Amino acid sequence: MSKTLIRGAKVLGGEPQDVLIDGETVAAVGGGLSGEGATVVEGEGLVLLPGLVDLHTHLREPGREDSETVLTGTRAAAVGGYTAVHAMANTFPVADTAGVVEQVWRLGRESGYCDVQPVGAVTVGLAGKQLAELGAMADSAAQVRVFSDDGKCVDDAVIMRRALEYVKAFDGVVAQHAQEPRLTEGAQMNEGVVSGELGLRGWPAVAEESIIARDVLLAAHVGSRVHICHLSTAGSVELVRWAKSKGWDVTAEVTPHHLLLTDELVRSYNPVYKVNPPLRTEADVLALREALADGTIDCVATDHAPHPHEDKDCEWAAAAMGMVGLETALSVVQHTMVDTGLLDWAGVADRMSARPAVIGRLSGHGRPIAAGEPANLVLVDPAYRGVVNPAGFASRSRNTPYEGRELPGRVLATFLRGRATVMDGKLQ
């Protein structure tokens, strides 16, 4: 069994401590620990966090391996500091059966770079007409607990109610892509001043907010859990805040790009900024940051959405929606939340590790850095500043909105159950 001593790192950004990893677990945390027989990693000036957990990753396999595979996606995750990701169901074929989710789960185990927890589809083929095999997916080897038609909204209220009722039996959660389809037909960007000036069909905030309002009421009615994917508007924040004030079991996530980027970037007509839900206004961005800071929004989720070059290097209207995000998420959160004083590093650990692990019912991740806990860890250099260069990404796709932008922080090491998947910033 191998041993690693991380010497003098700031655990959760606090006072420097030594952390001894023995095999798959944390053996000791304290000062002056012995490094005899251990590989020593110098942590002076670095921050040690629990391995990050992403509730919302598109790995594309099976079916779109030209965009990403489980292997390349989990390699990108490890570089970004993640030790677990939830793989969304909009693959080809759709992950709506026990067979498909088990395939994705096994591919994750074979990759060895991070744990892959499949997300099951809510409806057959994401068509919104008939519930998928929720129970069979829950009972499968993958033990699915999160179900989502992400990419499409479960817009039928009766289907949504039935799904919420069904998942109660095994403590599951329905993760809703809140988008009223009739209000967003042909929509290209956020509906507002910029869309009016550019002449692009707008995507109104109410298309998101109306679905959230309905679904939190449904969740309360049936006593079930609902999770709101990629929340993007100030109005959505208020609805989630209200639902939580009622004591309802409602959680929500925000993406890094919605914490930083605004619809003003669409003036460039660069399809790299085309995403679902769309980039919103500066007022929305500020509201999302405050909501993440005060806990109204539970967690950060990347919505890592890789696309091949030809699906993005085209005219705006024809371009695919989505951005890669696994390798830049922590840097964006440091830039928008830590460096602005809205969150400390313990808060980052809570929003990017502990809470998403709890929402996804993912044991072994999001745990405290303490003796006896699994050694799922990430070591970060917060003083680093660097320009984003997608040519060096581990992801198979390069559709990042941050190319050429300077961002802070760098993952130096990631440990999955004690084994270094990244060391000195490089994949192992």
C-alpha positions in Angstrom: 0.0 0.0 0.0 1.5 3.3 -1.0 1.8 6.3 1.2 1.8 10.0 0.4 2.5 12.9 2.7 1.1 16.3 1.7 3.2 18.6 3.8 2.1 22.1 5.0 -1.0 22.6 2.8 -3.8 24.8 3.9 -6.7 22.4 4.5 -9.8 24.1 3.3 -7.8 27.3 3.2 -7.1 27.3 6.9 -3.8 26.9 8.8 -1.1 24.7 7.2 -1.2 21.1 8.2 0.3 17.8 7.1 -2.0 15.2 5.6 -0.9 11.6 5.4 -2.5 9.3 2.9 -2.1 5.5 3.5 -3.6 3.4 0.7 -7.1 4.6 -0.1 -7.7 6.6 3.0 -6.5 9.6 5.0 -4.4 8.2 7.8 -3.7 11.4 9.8 -4.1 15.2 9.7 -1.9 17.4 11.9 1.5 19.0 12.3 4.9 17.4 12.0 3.7 14.1 10.6 6.4 11.7 9.6 7.1 11.2 5.9 9.0 8.0 6.4 8.3 5.6 3.6 6.0 8.1 1.9 6.1 10.1 -1.3 6.3 13.7 0.0 4.3 16.5 -1.8 5.2 20.0 -0.7 2.1 21.9 0.0 3.4 25.3 1.2 1.1 28.1 0.0 -1.3 25.6 -1.5 -4.9 24.8 -0.6 -6.1 21.3 0.0 -9.8 20.5 -0.7 -11.9 17.4 -0.9 -12.1 16.1 -4.5 -14.7 18.0 -6.5 -18.0 16.5 -7.5 -19.9 17.5 -10.6 -23.6 16.9 -10.8 -23.9 17.8 -14.4 -21.4 16.5 -17.0 -21.9 15.4 -20.6 -19.5 12.6 -21.5 -21.3 11.9 -24.9 -20.5 8.2 -24.8 -22.2 6.2 -26.2 -22.9 7.7 -29.5 -21.0 11.0 -29.8 -17.4 9.8 -29.2 -16.3 12.5 -31.7 -17.1 15.1 -29.0 -16.0 13.2 -25.9 -15.6 9.8 -24.4 -15.9 8.6 -20.8 -12.1 8.3 -20.9 -11.3 11.8 -22.2 -14.0 13.3 -20.2 -12.8 11.8 -16.9 -9.2 12.8 -17.8 -10.5 16.4 -18.2 -12.3 16.0 -14.9 -9.2 14.9 -13.0 -7.2 17.9 -14.5 -10.0 20.1 -13.1 -9.8 18.6 -9.6 -12.8 16.3 -9.9 -12.9 12.9 -8.4 -16.6 12.2 -9.3 -18.9 13.3 -12.1 -22.6 12.6 -12.9 -22.9 11.7 -16.6 -26.0 13.1 -18.2 -28.4 10.8 -20.0 -28.7 12.5 -23.5 -26.4 10.0 -25.2 -27.1 7.8 -28.3 -28.8 5.6 -27.3 -30.3 7.5 -24.4 -29.4 6.3 -20.9 -33.0 5.3 -20.2 -32.4 1.6 -19.4 -30.4 -0.3 -16.9 -28.2 -1.6 -19.7 -27.1 1.8 -20.9 -26.4 3.3 -17.4 -24.4 0.2 -16.5 -22.3 0.5 -19.6 -21.4 4.1 -18.8 -20.7 3.2 -15.1 -18.4 0.4 -16.2 -16.6 2.6 -18.7 -16.0 5.0 -15.8 -14.5 2.3 -13.6 -12.2 1.2 -16.4 -11.0 4.8 -17.0 -9.7 5.1 -13.5 -9.5 8.9 -13.5 -12.6 9.7 -11.6 -15.8 8.0 -10.5 -18.7 8.2 -13.0 -22.2 8.1 -11.7 -24.7 7.9 -14.5 -27.8 10.0 -14.6 -30.9 8.2 -15.8 -33.4 9.7 -18.2 -36.8 10.6 -16.8 -38.6 9.6 -20.0 -38.1 7.1 -22.7 -35.8 8.6 -25.4 -36.1 12.0 -23.7 -39.4 12.3 -25.5 -41.4 13.4 -22.5 -44.2 11.0 -23.1 -43.5 7.9 -21.0 -41.5 7.3 -17.9 -38.3 5.4 -18.4 -37.2 2.4 -16.3 -36.5 4.4 -13.2 -36.7 1.5 -10.8 -34.6 -0.8 -13.0 -31.9 1.9 -13.3 -32.0 2.5 -9.5 -31.6 -1.2 -8.9 -28.8 -1.7 -11.5 -25.1 -2.0 -10.7 -24.9 1.8 -11.4 -27.4 2.5 -8.6 -28.8 5.6 -10.3 -30.3 8.2 -7.9 -30.4 11.3 -10.2 -32.8 11.4 -13.2 -32.9 14.1 -15.8 -34.0 14.7 -19.4 -31.4 17.5 -19.5 -31.2 19.1 -22.9 -35.0 18.9 -22.8 -37.5 19.9 -20.2 -40.0 17.5 -18.7 -42.8 19.9 -19.7 -45.8 17.7 -19.1 -46.9 18.4 -15.5 -48.5 14.9 -15.1 -45.3 13.1 -16.3 -43.2 15.3 -13.9 -45.6 14.5 -11.0 -45.4 10.8 -11.7 -41.6 10.9 -11.9 -41.4 12.8 -8.5 -43.7 10.2 -7.0 -41.7 7.3 -8.4 -38.2 8.3 -7.2 -39.4 8.7 -3.6 -39.3 4.9 -3.3 -35.5 4.9 -3.5 -34.6 8.4 -2.3 -34.0 9.6 -5.9 -34.2 13.1 -7.2 -35.5 14.5 -10.5 -33.1 17.1 -12.0 -35.1 19.5 -14.1 -33.9 21.3 -17.2 -36.3 24.3 -16.7 -37.3 25.5 -20.2 -40.9 25.9 -21.3 -40.6 24.8 -24.9 -43.3 26.9 -26.4 -41.7 30.1 -25.0 -38.3 29.3 -26.5 -39.1 28.0 -30.0 -36.3 29.2 -32.2 -34.7 31.2 -29.4 -31.1 32.1 -29.9 -30.0 34.1 -26.8 -31.4 35.9 -23.7 -34.4 38.0 -24.4 -33.5 41.6 -23.6 -31.8 44.7 -24.8 -29.0 42.9 -26.6 -31.3 40.5 -28.4 -33.4 43.4 -29.6 -30.4 45.3 -30.9 -29.0 42.2 -32.6 -32.3 41.0 -34.1 -31.9 37.5 -32.6 -35.0 35.7 -31.2 -35.0 36.0 -27.5 -35.1 33.4 -24.7 -37.2 35.0 -21.9 -36.4 34.5 -18.3 -40.0 33.5 -17.7 -39.4 30.3 -19.8 -37.1 29.1 -17.0 -38.9 30.6 -14.0 -42.4 29.3 -14.9 -41.2 25.7 -14.9 -39.3 26.2 -11.7 -42.4 27.6 -10.0 -44.5 24.6 -11.2 -42.0 22.0 -10.2 -41.3 23.3 -6.7 -45.0 23.2 -6.1 -45.2 19.7 -7.5 -42.3 18.5 -5.3 -44.0 20.0 -2.3 -47.3 18.4 -3.2 -45.9 14.9 -3.5 -43.2 15.3 -0.8 -40.4 14.5 -3.2 -37.0 15.9 -4.1 -36.5 18.2 -7.1 -33.2 19.7 -8.3 -33.0 22.7 -10.6 -30.3 22.3 -13.3 -28.2 25.3 -14.4 -30.3 28.1 -12.8 -29.6 31.3 -14.7 -31.9 34.2 -13.7 -32.5 36.5 -10.7 -36.1 35.5 -10.8 -35.2 31.8 -10.6 -33.2 32.6 -7.5 -36.2 34.2 -5.8 -38.4 31.2 -6.6 -35.9 28.7 -5.1 -35.4 31.0 -2.1 -39.1 31.0 -1.5 -39.4 27.3 -1.9 -36.6 26.7 0.6 -38.3 29.1 3.0 -41.3 26.7 3.0 -39.1 23.8 4.0 -39.5 22.0 0.6 -36.9 19.6 -0.6 -35.6 21.8 -3.4 -32.0 22.2 -4.5 -30.3 24.1 -7.3 -27.1 24.4 -9.2 -25.4 27.2 -11.1 -22.7 26.9 -13.8 -19.4 28.7 -13.8 -20.2 30.4 -17.0 -23.4 31.9 -15.6 -21.3 33.3 -12.7 -19.0 35.2 -15.0 -20.3 35.8 -18.6 -23.1 38.0 -19.8 -25.2 38.3 -22.9 -23.1 41.3 -24.0 -20.6 38.7 -25.3 -23.1 37.6 -28.0 -22.5 40.9 -29.8 -19.4 39.2 -31.2 -21.6 36.6 -32.9 -19.0 34.0 -31.7 -20.9 30.7 -31.3 -18.6 29.8 -28.4 -21.0 31.9 -26.3 -24.1 30.0 -27.4 -25.3 27.9 -24.5 -28.5 26.6 -23.0 -29.7 28.3 -20.9 -28.3 31.4 -22.5 -25.9 33.9 -21.0 -28.0 36.4 -19.1 -27.5 40.0 -17.9 -25.0 41.5 -15.5 -27.8 41.8 -12.9 -28.6 38.1 -13.2 -24.9 37.2 -12.8 -24.6 39.3 -9.6 -27.8 37.7 -8.2 -26.5 34.2 -8.9 -23.2 35.0 -7.1 -25.1 36.3 -4.1 -27.4 33.2 -4.1 -24.4 30.8 -4.3 -22.8 32.7 -1.4 -25.8 32.6 0.9 -26.7 29.0 0.1 -29.9 29.6 -1.9 -28.1 27.9 -4.8 -26.6 24.7 -3.4 -23.8 24.0 -5.7 -21.7 24.7 -8.8 -22.1 22.2 -11.7 -20.2 22.5 -14.9 -22.7 21.5 -17.5 -19.6 20.4 -19.4 -20.9 20.2 -23.0 -18.2 19.2 -25.5 -18.8 19.7 -29.2 -16.5 19.0 -32.2 -15.0 21.9 -34.1 -17.5 21.8 -37.0 -20.5 22.1 -34.7 -19.2 25.4 -33.3 -17.2 27.0 -36.1 -20.2 28.0 -38.1 -22.8 30.8 -38.2 -24.6 31.5 -34.9 -28.0 30.1 -35.8 -26.6 26.8 -36.9 -24.2 26.3 -34.0 -24.7 23.8 -31.2 -25.3 25.0 -27.7 -22.8 24.3 -25.0 -19.4 24.9 -23.5 -16.7 22.7 -22.0 -16.1 23.5 -18.4 -14.5 20.7 -16.3 -10.9 22.0 -16.6 -11.7 25.7 -15.9 -14.6 25.5 -13.3 -12.5 25.8 -10.2 -10.6 28.8 -11.6 -13.8 30.6 -12.5 -15.2 30.0 -9.1 -12.0 31.3 -7.5 -12.2 34.4 -9.8 -15.9 35.1 -9.2 -16.5 34.0 -5.6 -13.2 33.6 -3.7 -11.2 36.6 -5.0 -14.3 38.8 -4.6 -14.7 37.7 -0.9 -18.1 36.1 -1.4 -16.9 32.6 -0.5 -13.9 31.3 1.4 -12.2 28.0 0.5 -14.3 26.1 3.0 -17.3 27.4 1.2 -15.9 26.3 -2.2 -15.4 22.8 -0.7 -19.1 22.9 0.4 -20.5 24.1 -2.9 -18.3 22.1 -5.2 -17.8 18.8 -3.3 -19.9 18.2 -0.1 -23.3 19.5 -1.3 -23.3 18.0 -4.8 -22.3 14.6 -3.3 -25.2 14.8 -0.9 -27.7 15.8 -3.6 -26.5 12.9 -5.8 -26.4 10.5 -2.9 -22.8 9.7 -3.8 -21.1 8.1 -0.8 -17.3 8.4 -0.4 -17.1 11.8 -2.0 -17.5 15.3 -0.5 -16.3 14.0 2.8 -14.2 15.9 5.4 -10.5 15.8 5.2 -10.0 13.8 8.3 -8.4 10.5 9.5 -10.4 7.5 8.2 -12.0 9.3 5.3 -11.5 8.3 1.7 -8.5 10.1 0.2 -10.3 11.9 -2.6 -8.5 15.2 -2.6 -7.4 18.1 -4.8 -4.4 20.4 -4.2 -4.7 23.9 -5.6 -2.3 26.7 -6.2 -4.5 29.8 -5.7 -1.6 32.3 -6.5 -1.2 31.0 -10.0 -2.4 33.2 -12.9 -2.5 31.9 -16.4 -4.1 32.4 -19.8 -6.6 29.7 -20.9 -5.2 27.8 -23.9 -7.7 25.0 -25.0 -4.9 23.4 -27.1 -3.7 21.9 -23.9 -7.1 20.5 -22.7 -7.5 16.9 -21.8 -11.0 17.0 -23.2 -11.6 15.9 -26.8 -13.3 19.2 -27.5 -12.1 22.8 -27.4 -15.3 24.9 -27.2 -14.3 27.0 -24.2 -15.6 30.6 -23.8 -12.4 31.5 -21.8 -9.8 31.1 -24.6 -7.2 33.9 -24.2 -8.7 35.0 -20.8 -6.5 35.1 -17.7 -7.9 33.1 -14.8 -6.5 32.4 -11.3 -5.7 29.1 -9.7 -4.3 25.8 -10.9 -4.9 22.2 -9.9 -1.5 20.7 -9.1 -2.6 17.3 -7.8 -5.8 15.2 -7.7 -6.0 12.0 -5.7 -8.7 9.4 -6.3 -8.8 7.1 -3.3 -5.2 7.8 -2.5 -3.9 7.4 -6.1 -2.6 10.5 -7.9 -4.5 11.0 -11.1 -2.8 14.4 -11.6 0.6 15.4 -10.2 2.4 18.7 -10.9 -0.6 19.6 -13.1 -0.1 16.6 -15.4 -2.1 13.5 -15.8 -0.6 10.4 -14.4 
